[in-house]
Amino acid sequence: MSLCACSIAIDTPSIPLRLPTFGSPLRMSNESKHKKQMIVGGTLATAFGAMIGVVVFTFAYADGASYLSDNPDACINCHVMQPHYDSWSRSSHASVATCNDCHAPPEGFVAKYQSKALNGFNHSWAFTTGSFPDEIMITKSNRRITEAACRSCHESITATVDSAHAGAEAISCIRCHSNVAHGP
């Protein structure tokens, strides 16, 4: 029984108040836990499904399967490659080398497709975000691959040139012959 300010007696039932103490967790019912797990699981499954859908759609839209081949026509799926393809098709290399012969590592299947996947991702990212330069520039990694291809195919010539410049810094084939495979 308690008194209010006007001295009227009010009967209030005694309700025990139990607050969680430090270290005693509030307990969820099994039904609440299951509901929460279903919501989280459904959200993750939806997000994963959407991501897979975007990847599959993009791969199909961009004719991604063509990049798994050695066909130079795959390179012109991107419009910015058309001038490079055109110049290659008029060059002396068109009859003896494909794009992959010069621009993919020769160390085998895994290295080749790892390089192609990385280049594909970088190209896709650049085109999607609009962050590619007007004139395409070769990366350091791709420059090393292309330089190695020149040296491999033209070993007798490069060995002669290298021996004439023994002790000096290695001479780059691409520095002087950048227009050979992609001539004017």
C-alpha positions as CSV (number, residue, x, y, z in Angstrom):
1,M,0.0,0.0,0.0
2,S,1.3,3.4,-0.9
3,L,0.1,6.9,-0.3
4,C,-0.2,9.6,-3.0
5,A,0.3,13.3,-2.4
6,C,-3.4,13.8,-1.6
7,S,-3.3,11.2,1.3
8,I,-5.5,8.7,-0.4
9,A,-4.5,5.1,0.0
10,I,-3.9,3.2,-3.2
11,D,-3.6,-0.5,-3.3
12,T,-0.8,-1.6,-5.7
13,P,0.1,-5.2,-6.2
14,S,3.7,-6.1,-5.6
15,I,5.3,-7.2,-8.9
16,P,8.9,-8.5,-8.7
17,L,11.1,-6.9,-11.2
18,R,13.9,-9.1,-12.4
19,L,16.7,-7.5,-14.4
20,P,19.4,-9.5,-15.9
21,T,22.6,-9.3,-14.0
22,F,26.0,-8.8,-15.5
23,G,27.1,-12.1,-17.0
24,S,23.7,-13.7,-17.3
25,P,22.6,-13.5,-20.9
26,L,19.0,-12.9,-22.0
27,R,17.7,-16.1,-23.4
28,M,15.9,-16.3,-26.7
29,S,13.3,-18.9,-27.3
30,N,14.1,-21.6,-29.8
31,E,11.4,-20.3,-32.1
32,S,13.0,-16.8,-32.1
33,K,16.5,-18.2,-32.7
34,H,15.1,-20.3,-35.7
35,K,13.3,-17.3,-37.1
36,K,16.5,-15.1,-36.9
37,Q,18.6,-17.9,-38.5
38,M,16.0,-18.2,-41.3
39,I,16.1,-14.4,-42.0
40,V,19.9,-14.3,-41.9
41,G,20.2,-17.4,-44.0
42,G,17.6,-16.2,-46.5
43,T,19.4,-12.8,-46.9
44,L,22.8,-14.4,-47.4
45,A,21.3,-16.9,-50.0
46,T,19.6,-14.1,-51.8
47,A,22.8,-12.0,-51.9
48,F,24.9,-14.9,-53.1
49,G,22.3,-15.9,-55.7
50,A,22.2,-12.3,-57.0
51,M,26.0,-12.2,-57.2
52,I,26.1,-15.5,-59.1
53,G,23.4,-14.2,-61.4
54,V,25.3,-11.0,-62.2
55,V,28.5,-13.0,-62.9
56,V,26.7,-15.5,-65.2
57,F,24.8,-12.7,-67.0
58,T,28.0,-10.6,-67.5
59,F,30.0,-13.7,-68.7
60,A,27.2,-14.5,-71.2
61,Y,26.7,-10.9,-72.3
62,A,30.4,-10.3,-72.8
63,D,30.8,-13.6,-74.7
64,G,33.2,-14.8,-72.0
65,A,33.6,-18.3,-73.4
66,S,35.3,-16.8,-76.5
67,Y,38.2,-15.6,-74.2
68,L,39.0,-19.2,-73.4
69,S,40.1,-19.8,-77.0
70,D,43.2,-18.8,-78.9
71,N,41.0,-17.1,-81.6
72,P,42.2,-13.5,-82.1
73,D,38.6,-12.6,-82.9
74,A,37.9,-12.8,-79.2
75,C,40.1,-9.8,-78.6
76,I,37.8,-7.5,-80.6
77,N,34.8,-8.2,-78.4
78,C,36.1,-4.9,-76.8
79,H,35.7,-2.1,-79.3
80,V,39.0,-0.4,-78.0
81,M,40.9,-3.4,-79.3
82,Q,39.7,-3.1,-82.9
83,P,42.7,-0.9,-84.1
84,H,45.2,-3.3,-82.5
85,Y,43.5,-6.3,-84.1
86,D,43.4,-4.5,-87.5
87,S,47.1,-3.6,-87.3
88,W,48.0,-7.1,-86.2
89,S,46.0,-8.6,-89.1
90,R,48.1,-6.5,-91.6
91,S,51.4,-7.3,-89.9
92,S,54.0,-10.0,-90.6
93,H,53.0,-11.7,-87.4
94,A,49.4,-12.4,-88.4
95,S,50.4,-15.5,-90.3
96,V,52.6,-16.9,-87.5
97,A,51.3,-15.8,-84.2
98,T,47.9,-15.2,-82.4
99,C,47.3,-12.7,-79.7
100,N,47.9,-15.4,-77.0
101,D,51.3,-16.3,-78.5
102,C,52.6,-12.9,-77.6
103,H,50.3,-11.8,-74.8
104,A,49.9,-14.9,-72.6
105,P,52.6,-16.6,-70.7
106,P,54.0,-19.8,-72.3
107,E,54.6,-21.6,-69.0
108,G,51.5,-23.7,-69.4
109,F,47.7,-23.9,-68.9
110,V,47.5,-22.5,-65.4
111,A,49.8,-19.5,-66.0
112,K,48.0,-18.7,-69.3
113,Y,44.5,-18.7,-67.9
114,Q,45.6,-17.0,-64.7
115,S,47.0,-14.2,-66.8
116,K,43.9,-14.1,-69.0
117,A,41.6,-14.0,-65.9
118,L,43.5,-11.2,-64.3
119,N,43.6,-9.2,-67.6
120,G,39.9,-9.9,-68.1
121,F,39.0,-8.7,-64.6
122,N,41.2,-5.6,-65.0
123,H,39.7,-4.8,-68.4
124,S,36.1,-5.4,-67.2
125,W,36.7,-3.2,-64.2
126,A,38.2,-0.4,-66.2
127,F,35.4,-0.4,-68.8
128,T,32.7,-0.7,-66.2
129,T,34.0,2.2,-64.1
130,G,35.2,4.2,-67.1
131,S,38.7,4.4,-65.8
132,F,40.6,3.3,-68.9
133,P,42.8,5.6,-70.8
134,D,42.0,6.7,-74.4
135,E,45.2,5.0,-75.6
136,I,45.6,1.5,-74.1
137,M,48.9,1.1,-72.3
138,I,50.5,-2.3,-71.6
139,T,51.1,-3.2,-68.0
140,K,54.5,-4.1,-66.5
141,S,53.4,-7.7,-66.1
142,N,52.1,-7.9,-69.7
143,R,55.2,-6.2,-71.0
144,R,57.4,-8.9,-69.3
145,I,55.2,-11.6,-70.9
146,T,55.4,-10.0,-74.4
147,E,59.2,-9.4,-74.1
148,A,59.7,-13.0,-73.1
149,A,57.6,-14.1,-76.2
150,C,59.7,-12.0,-78.5
151,R,62.9,-13.5,-77.0
152,S,61.6,-17.0,-77.2
153,C,60.5,-16.9,-80.9
154,H,63.5,-14.9,-82.0
155,E,66.1,-16.5,-79.8
156,S,68.9,-16.6,-82.4
157,I,68.6,-12.9,-83.1
158,T,68.2,-11.8,-79.4
159,A,71.1,-14.0,-78.4
160,T,73.3,-12.2,-80.9
161,V,72.1,-8.8,-79.9
162,D,72.5,-9.6,-76.2
163,S,76.0,-10.9,-76.6
164,A,77.0,-7.7,-78.5
165,H,75.8,-5.7,-75.5
166,A,77.2,-8.0,-72.8
167,G,77.6,-6.4,-69.4
168,A,75.1,-3.6,-70.3
169,E,71.5,-3.4,-69.2
170,A,69.2,-5.8,-71.0
171,I,67.8,-4.4,-74.3
172,S,64.1,-4.5,-74.7
173,C,62.7,-5.8,-78.0
174,I,59.5,-3.9,-77.5
175,R,61.2,-0.5,-76.9
176,C,62.5,-0.5,-80.5
177,H,60.0,-2.8,-82.2
178,S,56.7,-1.9,-80.6
179,N,55.0,-1.6,-84.0
180,V,56.2,-4.9,-85.5
181,A,53.2,-7.0,-84.4
182,H,50.8,-4.0,-84.3
183,G,52.2,-2.1,-87.3
184,P,50.7,1.0,-88.8
